[in-house]
Amino acid sequence: MALLHKELTFELRKCMIDVHNELGVGFDEETYHQGLIRRFMKAGMPFVSKQQRGLTHRGVAVRAFELDFLADDTVIAELKCLRCGFLRANYIQILSHLKLWQKHLGLLVNWGFPRLQIKRIPFSEKPKEITEEYGYIKGTLTEPERQTLAKLRDAILFVLETHGLGYGKSVYQDLVKAELQYRQIKMEKGKKVDVMYDGELIRSFPMRFWLIENRILCDVTALQDSILPEHAVRMQTFLKHLNLSTGLIVNFGKRKLELRGVHY
């Protein structure tokens, strides 16, 4: 299969390598950014730098994004200066930019090594596939819990239908939070759990899970291959300490949305 935008990416790589060879190693990201601006202009490369775009939900601004370069209205380039390989956060960032700008190819560029690192990141919208697993909580829900779970599920499915898959965890958390607020579903974030040992208070620990209408714990993650068993075990720990019975793990995954009920 032919490489996507092969000729354009060849020219981009050539410009990046020229800047790297001229400047050397050891500067910060902004220095290389400014050098690349000048190299693109010299090459007659159409580009925009540090373009901003906002993500909205229900007419409310949820998140602002800024990309490093958009070349020829086609390829996004994100610059990094790392003394290690690319981090998971770097992939999440460029995938979010590709999704929001509706482009199909990005370049991650690391200027932190003697040899310039350039990685191609393709992107395409995934089908809105859904997998739901409620076997662990089937037959255990009270009617108020059932109603709360139904409202939470509807809110999550609306976020999927509206925005699809492809963003990182923090973006989906903001989107789900905005939808819960719109539907006036009570959500408490950062609730502290009193951790006891042998009848003695060790500390009050702020948990990462959300408490929905004082009945159900919820955790929203993204871009995971699947929900792992240890994810459910961690939630069960906090269900125990809060004297609750039901939780919901939500994964806006790489290929599908997963919903899994958790029982303690």
N, C-alpha and C positions, 0 to 999 in steps of 0.2 A: 504494500500500500504506500502511495506517495506521501511524503511528509506534507503536513498542512502548512500553507503559506511558506513554502521552501525558499523562494527567491527573496522574499521580504526578510525572513529571519536570517538568511545568509548575509544580507546587507547590514542588518542590526548587529549581528555578531562581529562583523568586520569593524564597525564603528566602535563597539565596546572593547575589542581587543586593541585597537589603536590607542584608545584613551588609557587603557591599562598599561600598555607598553610605555607610553609617554610619561605618565604620572608615577608609575611604580606602585609599591604596596605600602600601606601604613596610614593612609589618610582616612577621613570619615566619609560616611555615605554622601553627605551634601557636596563634598569636594568632587567626588566622582560624578555626581548628578550634574553639577555645573560644567564639568568637562564634557560630559556626554551631550549636553545642550549645544555646546559649541561645535562638537563633531557632527551632530545631526544637521545643524545649519550649514556647515561646510559641504556636507554630502547632498544637500537639497532634500533631506528626508522630511516628509510631512509628519508633524508630531504635535502633541499637546503635553504640557508638563504640569504635574500637581493639580490635575482636574478634580473637582469635588462633585459628589453626588449624594443625595440623601435617600434613605429608605424610609418609606412612610407606611403606616398601617391605620386604617380607619380615619384617614385624613390627618394623622398626627405623626410628626417626625420622630422616628424611633432611633435611627443611627445615621451618622455622617461618615462618609468614606472619602479617602483621597488616594488616588493612584500616583505612581511616580511618572510613568510615561504611557501614552497611547500613541503608537506609531501607525501612520497611514490609516487611522480610524479602524484598525484591524487587530493589532497585536499589543497586548499590555506587557510592560516590563516593570518589574519590581526589583529595586536595588537593595542589597544588604552588604554589610561589612562584618563578616563572622569569622572567627578563628576556629570554627568547627563546621561540620556539615550543616545543611539546611535543617531548620527546626520545624516541628509539626505546625507551630503557629504561622510560619512563613507560607506553608502550603495552604492553610486555612485562609490566610489573608488574600492570596492571589486568586483562589477559587471564589471567594466572596466577590472580589472585584470583577472577575470574568462573568459571574452570574448577574451582578447588578448592571454592568455595562453591556451585557448580552454579546460577549465576544467568545470566540472558540479556542483561542490560544494565548497563553501567557509565557513569559520568560522570567524565571528566577535567576538573578545574577548576584554572585558573591565575589566581592572585590578583596576579600580578606586573605587570600592565598597568593603565593608567587605565580600560580597559574590560574587564570580567570575561570570561575565555575559558572556555567550557564546551563540551566535545566529547563526543558520544554514541559509546559503544563497544559495539556488539552482539557477542554471542558465542553460538556453537552448536557442539556436538561434531561433529567431522568424522569421516567413515568412515575405517576403518583401512586405507587403501590403501597399497600398497607397490610401489616401483619399484626393481629391482636391475639393475646393470650391471657385469658382470665380464669384458666383452670384452677389456679392456686387460690382464688378468692370466691369461686363459684359456691353458692350455698352458705357463705359466711357473712354476707353483707346485710346490714340492717337497712330498712327502707330509707332513712336519711342519708346513709352512706351511698346507697344505690343512686339516689337523686343527685348527690354531689358528684359522683363519678360520671354520671351521664352528662351533666353540664360541663365538666372538665373535658371529657372526651369530645364533645361538640366543639368546644373552643379550639382544641388542638387540631381537629380535622379542618376547621375553617382556616387556620394558619397554613396548613399544608395546601389546601385548595388555592389559597390566595398567593402564596409565595413559593410553593414547591420545595424541592430539596436543593442543597448545595451550599448553604451558609454554615458558619461555625456555631458552636454551642452558645456563646454569649449573645449572638444575634437572635437565635431562636428563643432564648430566654426572654429577651426584650420584647420580641413579637408576641409570645404567649402571655407575658405579663400585661402588655397593652390590650390584648383581646380579653383577658380576665377582667381588667378594669372597665372595658367597654360594656361587658355583660354584667357588671357589678357583682362579680364572684369574689368573695373575700379571700385574699391571699396574704399570708404572713411569711416574710423572708428573713432569714437570720435568727429565727427563734432560738433562745438559749435553752439547753437541756441540762438539768442538774444531774451531774454524774456522781453516783454514790458508790462507795466501797465499804463493806462491813459496817453499814449504818452511818458512815461519815461522808460528808460532802467533799469531793475532791476539787471540783470546779464547775462553773457554769459554762457549757461549751456551745458556741453558736453553730448550729448545724447548717449544711448547705442546702438541705431539702426544703421545699416550700410546704407550708401547712395550709391546706385548702379548706375553708369554712370550719376550721377546728375539728375536722373529721378525717381527712385523707392527706397523707404525705405524697408529694410529687417531686420528681427529679426530671429535668429536661437536659438532654445532651444531644450531640450531633456528630455526624461524620464518623461514627463508630461502625465497624463491620457488623456487629450485633451486640445485644445486651448480654453481658457475661454473668454467670452465677454469682460471682463475688459482689457484683453491683446490687443484686437483690439482698445478699447477706448484710451488706452495709446498711441498707434501708431497714431491714428487720431489727437491727440494733437500736435504731432511733424510734421505731414503732414501739419496741419494748419499753424504752425509757420514758416515752410519752404516754404509755398505756393506751396506745391505739392499735387497731388490728389491720388496717388496710393502707396500701400505698400503690402508686402508679409510676412506673419508669417509662419515660418517653425518649425515644432515640430517632431524631431526624437523620437517618443513616445515609450511607453512601449510595445505596440503591433503593431503599424503602423506608417508610415510617414504621417503627415498631412501638407497640403499646403492650406493656406487660404488668399485670396485676401482681402485687406482693402481699402476702398475708403473714401475720405473726400471731 
